[in-house]
Amino acid sequence: MNEMQMPPLDHDELEQASLGDEAFERELLSEFLSSSGGMLSSIVGAVESRDPQQVHRAAHSLKGCCWTVGARALGAECEQLELKARGGVLEGAEDSVTRIQELYQQVDEYVRRRWSL
């Protein structure tokens, strides 16, 4: 991440979600790291099986977790996939998954580095 890029996680939103409690902030992030990888795998599997309902559910779950910790760009990409899948459209879903994986990697690395998790 260069100096001009925004961090992949909005610390103000995380601070709001944790009510300013740094220990709770770390707990939220730790839970995000432990559960989001499985959610991402669910999205990948659902797209591979071409199951719009499963894609919708998996993308919705990861979106909620992302928004809780302030990972807005990742959450927004999940929301785009969620909305497509809700309409039964999986065209371009593989591209969405690739972008979600890239954003997830950025968030994961940032959180582990910034909070030493």
Secondary structure as GFF3:
##gff-version 3
##sequence-region A 1 117
A	DSSP	alpha_helix	11	17	.	.	.	ID=ss1
A	DSSP	alpha_helix	22	48	.	.	.	ID=ss2
A	DSSP	alpha_helix	52	69	.	.	.	ID=ss3
A	DSSP	alpha_helix	72	86	.	.	.	ID=ss4
A	DSSP	alpha_helix	93	115	.	.	.	ID=ss5
###
